[in-house]
Amino acid sequence: MVTACNHHKSKTPDEWSEKELQDWYSKGEWKKGWATIPNKMVNKKEFAHLYYENQVRWNKAFQLLVNRIWQSWKKEGRSLKTPIFW
């Protein structure tokens, strides 16, 4: 069962099935705590490919956005869970 659940992790995003891609995207771990709602026009397969190709950089970028937005919103009394569309 563990192998089945983690099967897509051993493949590149280019090799994922549509379901594996959708599961990864929907789970949203790549957001690193940012409550963003991506635009529906985002090419999920291309984004997954780019994300995995430079995962460390994407993670740093999302973390930076979370931290900067959080600091700004904290002053305004807003929640980090307020959705942002991009």
N, CA, C and O of each residue as an XYZ file, in Angstrom:
344
protein
N       0.824     -1.197      0.000
C       0.000      0.000      0.000
C       0.869      1.262      0.000
O       0.559      2.219     -0.710
N       1.918      1.276      0.762
C       2.794      2.444      0.799
C       3.386      2.704     -0.573
O       3.480      3.853     -1.004
N       3.781      1.655     -1.256
C       4.325      1.808     -2.604
C       3.290      2.434     -3.533
O       3.620      3.310     -4.333
N       2.055      1.992     -3.430
C       1.005      2.521     -4.298
C       0.764      4.002     -4.028
O       0.571      4.777     -4.964
N       0.774      4.400     -2.760
C       0.520      5.797     -2.408
C       1.659      6.711     -2.833
O       1.430      7.871     -3.176
N       2.875      6.201     -2.812
C       4.035      7.025     -3.129
C       4.587      6.731     -4.519
O       5.691      7.163     -4.849
N       3.849      6.017     -5.317
C       4.324      5.589     -6.627
C       4.770      6.760     -7.497
O       5.811      6.682     -8.151
N       3.987      7.852     -7.512
C       4.335      8.975     -8.396
C       5.624      9.663     -7.983
O       6.242     10.340     -8.804
N       6.048      9.512     -6.735
C       7.268     10.176     -6.283
C       8.514      9.586     -6.942
O       9.554     10.242     -6.997
N       8.417      8.360     -7.439
C       9.572      7.738     -8.077
C       9.644      8.081     -9.568
O      10.611      7.728    -10.243
N       8.629      8.761    -10.074
C       8.591      9.153    -11.479
C       8.704     10.664    -11.592
O       8.460     11.396    -10.633
N       9.069     11.106    -12.754
C       9.068     12.550    -13.000
C       7.637     12.984    -13.330
O       6.828     12.155    -13.747
N       7.317     14.249    -13.153
C       5.966     14.716    -13.486
C       5.575     14.420    -14.932
O       4.394     14.233    -15.227
N       6.547     14.377    -15.830
C       6.241     14.066    -17.226
C       5.696     12.655    -17.388
O       5.035     12.348    -18.380
N       5.974     11.797    -16.414
C       5.532     10.402    -16.468
C       4.249     10.146    -15.658
O       3.700      9.046    -15.696
N       3.784     11.151    -14.937
C       2.585     10.979    -14.117
C       1.341     10.814    -14.978
O       1.240     11.371    -16.071
N       0.406     10.042    -14.462
C      -0.908      9.960    -15.098
C      -1.652     11.258    -14.783
O      -1.220     12.044    -13.940
N      -2.748     11.466    -15.456
C      -3.561     12.660    -15.200
C      -4.049     12.675    -13.747
O      -4.107     13.730    -13.116
N      -4.397     11.502    -13.228
C      -4.846     11.409    -11.829
C      -3.712     11.741    -10.864
O      -3.927     12.460     -9.889
N      -2.511     11.228    -11.120
C      -1.363     11.528    -10.262
C      -1.065     13.023    -10.272
O      -0.771     13.613     -9.231
N      -1.141     13.627    -11.445
C      -0.907     15.059    -11.582
C      -1.958     15.842    -10.793
O      -1.622     16.750    -10.032
N      -3.210     15.489    -10.976
C      -4.304     16.178    -10.291
C      -4.194     16.004     -8.778
O      -4.430     16.951     -8.029
N      -3.836     14.801     -8.323
C      -3.674     14.548     -6.883
C      -2.570     15.427     -6.302
O      -2.753     16.043     -5.252
N      -1.424     15.487     -6.983
C      -0.303     16.304     -6.520
C      -0.702     17.779     -6.465
O      -0.446     18.465     -5.476
N      -1.321     18.247     -7.524
C      -1.694     19.657     -7.629
C      -2.739     20.021     -6.569
O      -2.628     21.050     -5.903
N      -3.739     19.175     -6.425
C      -4.827     19.445     -5.478
C      -4.362     19.391     -4.030
O      -4.826     20.163     -3.192
N      -3.454     18.486     -3.745
C      -2.941     18.368     -2.374
C      -2.260     19.666     -1.957
O      -2.372     20.075     -0.801
N      -1.566     20.313     -2.869
C      -1.034     21.652     -2.658
C       0.146     21.789     -1.715
O       0.410     22.886     -1.221
N       0.858     20.713     -1.454
C       2.035     20.822     -0.582
C       3.053     21.800     -1.160
O       3.823     22.410     -0.418
N       3.057     21.947     -2.466
C       3.984     22.850     -3.142
C       3.746     24.311     -2.757
O       4.620     25.149     -2.977
N       2.597     24.628     -2.196
C       2.289     26.009     -1.818
C       3.042     26.463     -0.572
O       3.160     27.662     -0.322
N       3.544     25.530      0.196
C       4.323     25.839      1.405
C       3.585     26.767      2.370
O       4.163     27.696      2.935
N       2.288     26.487      2.541
C       1.501     27.252      3.498
C       0.822     28.487      2.940
O       0.066     29.151      3.649
N       1.077     28.802      1.686
C       0.464     29.969      1.062
C      -0.938     29.595      0.598
O      -1.099     28.625     -0.143
N      -1.931     30.328      1.007
C      -3.322     30.020      0.669
C      -3.696     30.605     -0.688
O      -4.711     31.288     -0.823
N      -2.882     30.336     -1.671
C      -3.125     30.854     -3.008
C      -4.065     29.937     -3.785
O      -4.109     28.729     -3.553
N      -4.796     30.519     -4.687
C      -5.639     29.748     -5.600
C      -5.162     30.100     -7.003
O      -5.475     31.176     -7.513
N      -4.404     29.197     -7.633
C      -3.874     29.489     -8.969
C      -4.984     29.678     -9.997
O      -6.068     29.106     -9.880
N      -4.694     30.474    -10.981
C      -5.610     30.686    -12.086
C      -5.878     29.358    -12.785
O      -4.981     28.521    -12.891
N      -7.086     29.162    -13.255
C      -7.464     27.917    -13.931
C      -6.698     27.698    -15.237
O      -6.674     26.587    -15.766
N      -6.079     28.750    -15.751
C      -5.336     28.634    -17.000
C      -3.930     28.062    -16.806
O      -3.241     27.783    -17.788
N      -3.490     27.882    -15.544
C      -2.164     27.331    -15.277
C      -2.085     25.921    -15.862
O      -2.952     25.084    -15.610
N      -1.049     25.672    -16.636
C      -0.810     24.341    -17.197
C      -0.191     23.494    -16.086
O       0.990     23.645    -15.773
N      -0.980     22.611    -15.496
C      -0.538     21.837    -14.331
C       0.668     20.957    -14.642
O       1.586     20.854    -13.828
N       0.672     20.336    -15.786
C       1.783     19.462    -16.157
C       3.076     20.269    -16.303
O       4.126     19.855    -15.813
N       2.998     21.403    -16.966
C       4.167     22.263    -17.140
C       4.644     22.810    -15.793
O       5.843     22.843    -15.517
N       3.699     23.236    -14.964
C       4.070     23.742    -13.638
C       4.754     22.650    -12.814
O       5.782     22.907    -12.187
N       4.199     21.438    -12.807
C       4.802     20.329    -12.061
C       6.211     20.048    -12.570
O       7.128     19.830    -11.778
N       6.382     20.051    -13.868
C       7.700     19.819    -14.465
C       8.695     20.890    -13.996
O       9.796     20.570    -13.548
N       8.297     22.157    -14.102
C       9.170     23.259    -13.689
C       9.437     23.230    -12.193
O      10.551     23.509    -11.750
N       8.417     22.892    -11.415
C       8.566     22.830     -9.964
C       9.596     21.764     -9.573
O      10.496     22.027     -8.776
N       9.458     20.576    -10.133
C      10.375     19.498     -9.773
C      11.779     19.710    -10.328
O      12.756     19.213     -9.768
N      11.874     20.440    -11.418
C      13.178     20.740    -12.003
C      13.980     21.694    -11.103
O      15.208     21.612    -11.048
N      13.286     22.592    -10.402
C      13.920     23.591     -9.530
C      13.182     23.706     -8.202
O      12.843     24.805     -7.764
N      12.938     22.572     -7.572
C      12.106     22.523     -6.373
C      12.634     23.418     -5.242
O      11.842     24.089     -4.579
N      13.926     23.440     -5.014
C      14.487     24.260     -3.939
C      14.175     25.738     -4.172
O      13.793     26.452     -3.244
N      14.339     26.185     -5.397
C      14.074     27.596     -5.713
C      12.600     27.944     -5.589
O      12.252     28.997     -5.056
N      11.729     27.061     -6.081
C      10.289     27.298     -5.963
C       9.892     27.361     -4.494
O       9.123     28.235     -4.093
N      10.415     26.434     -3.688
C      10.079     26.416     -2.268
C      10.517     27.707     -1.591
O       9.784     28.265     -0.774
N      11.694     28.174     -1.925
C      12.182     29.440     -1.350
C      11.310     30.608     -1.803
O      10.994     31.498     -1.013
N      10.927     30.599     -3.061
C      10.085     31.685     -3.587
C       8.726     31.704     -2.893
O       8.253     32.762     -2.477
N       8.101     30.538     -2.770
C       6.803     30.484     -2.099
C       6.937     30.852     -0.632
O       6.071     31.541     -0.092
N       7.998     30.411      0.023
C       8.197     30.747      1.428
C       8.407     32.250      1.600
O       7.904     32.846      2.553
N       9.143     32.853      0.686
C       9.344     34.296      0.725
C       8.008     35.025      0.591
O       7.731     35.973      1.326
N       7.187     34.575     -0.352
C       5.871     35.189     -0.528
C       5.017     35.034      0.725
O       4.358     35.980      1.156
N       5.032     33.845      1.301
C       4.268     33.613      2.529
C       4.737     34.573      3.619
O       3.921     35.225      4.271
N       6.050     34.658      3.815
C       6.586     35.510      4.874
C       6.293     36.984      4.635
O       5.900     37.696      5.559
N       6.479     37.445      3.410
C       6.237     38.870      3.111
C       4.757     39.213      3.203
O       4.379     40.239      3.769
N       3.928     38.344      2.641
C       2.481     38.587      2.692
C       2.008     38.536      4.144
O       1.210     39.368      4.576
N       2.503     37.560      4.883
C       2.107     37.413      6.278
C       2.461     38.667      7.075
O       1.637     39.150      7.853
N       3.659     39.197      6.899
C       4.077     40.400      7.626
C       3.178     41.584      7.261
O       2.760     42.348      8.131
N       2.891     41.725      5.977
C       2.042     42.817      5.516
C       0.616     42.658      6.041
O       0.024     43.606      6.557
N       0.079     41.461      5.903
C      -1.301     41.218      6.311
C      -1.464     41.247      7.816
O      -2.515     41.637      8.323
N      -0.435     40.838      8.529
C      -0.486     40.834      9.990
C      -0.758     42.260     10.485
O      -1.532     42.472     11.419
N      -0.104     43.229      9.838
C      -0.307     44.633     10.189
C      -1.745     45.072      9.923
O      -2.285     45.932     10.620
N      -2.359     44.462      8.895
C      -3.727     44.819      8.514
C      -4.775     43.987      9.250
O      -5.971     44.249      9.120
N      -4.342     42.990     10.019
C      -5.279     42.129     10.738
C      -5.917     41.060      9.863
O      -6.948     40.493     10.224
N      -5.301     40.781      8.704
C      -5.831     39.766      7.795
C      -5.197     38.415      8.089
O      -4.150     38.339      8.731
N      -5.830     37.362      7.621
C      -5.363     35.994      7.839
C      -4.513     35.530      6.664
O      -4.741     35.922      5.520
N      -3.519     34.680      6.972
C      -2.694     34.068      5.923
C      -3.523     33.131      5.063
O      -3.127     32.810      3.942
N      -4.649     32.694      5.559
C      -5.498     31.766      4.814
C      -6.442     32.488      3.840
O      -7.242     31.841      3.164
N      -6.354     33.804      3.765
C      -7.135     34.551      2.784
C      -6.638     34.179      1.398
O      -5.455     34.362      1.111
N      -7.493     33.666      0.533
C      -7.017     33.227     -0.785
C      -6.525     34.374     -1.667
O      -7.050     35.487     -1.650
N      -5.496     34.045     -2.432
C      -4.950     34.966     -3.426
C      -5.015     34.242     -4.765
O      -4.627     33.078     -4.865
N      -5.495     34.916     -5.773
C      -5.562     34.326     -7.108
C      -4.381     34.806     -7.922
O      -4.043     35.989     -7.875
N      -3.742     33.916     -8.670
C      -2.629     34.297     -9.552
C      -2.713     33.555    -10.834
O      -1.866     33.736    -11.709
